[in-house]
């Protein structure tokens, strides 16, 4: 009877561990499963993806607010400061 109890506890522990991992890593697991489904789909063509605009992503500035920050820094540095 002890072996049966130990086996049931081990099975319950594995099931609870699996559920915990599924809940904790849900976003990552969903992305991975979607990627696997796309790769296994024989009708999927990556050239037909209209959702991603790679040309805009390649030519986008790394720091788009850089011009505004530079203008603010120039305006701040040109102010007169009185030192005592």
N, C-alpha and C positions, 0 to 999 in steps of 0.2 A: 504494500500500500504506500510505502514511503517513496518508491520510485515513481509511482503514478502521480503523487502530489508534487514531486520535484519536476516532473515533466510538464505538468499543467502550469506550474509557476514559471518555468522557463519559457513556455509558449506565450503566456500572458506578458512576460517581460519583453519578449521580442516584438510582440504586437504593439505594446505601448511605446517602445522605442521607435518603431517604424512610424507610428502616428506622430510622435514628437518631431522626428526629422522632417516628415511631410509638412507639418504646420510651420516649423521654424524656417525651412528653406523653400517655402512655396513659390516666391517670385523667381528664384533661380531655377528651380525644377521646371516651372512652366515654360520659361524661355528655352531651356534645353529640350524639353519634349516637343515644343513647336519646331525647333530646328531639326530634330530627328524626323518629325512628320514631314517637313518640307523636303528633306533629303531623300526620304523613302518614297515620296510621291513621284511617279513617273511622268505626270503631266505638269510638274512644276518647272517653270523656266525663270531663272533669276534675271534674265534680261527684261522680263515683263513687269518687274517691280516698279510701279509708278509712285510708291510711297516715299522712296528715298531719292533725293536729288543730290547725286554725288558731286556734280560740278559746283553747286552752291556751297557744299560742305568743304570742298577742296580749296576754294578761293575765299572762304570767309576769314576775316582777320582773327588772329589768336586772342587779341584783347580789344573787343569792339568799343569799349569805353575809354580807350587810351587817349583819343583826341580831346575828349572832354576833360579827362584828368590832367592832361598836359596844359590845357587852357586854364584850368583852375589853379594849377601850380604856378603858372606864369603870372597870373593875376595876384596870387598870394605873395609871390616873391617881389613884386614891384611895389607893394605897399610900403609906406614909410613907417619905420619902427623907431621909437624914441628910446634910447638906452640911457640909463642913469649912471 
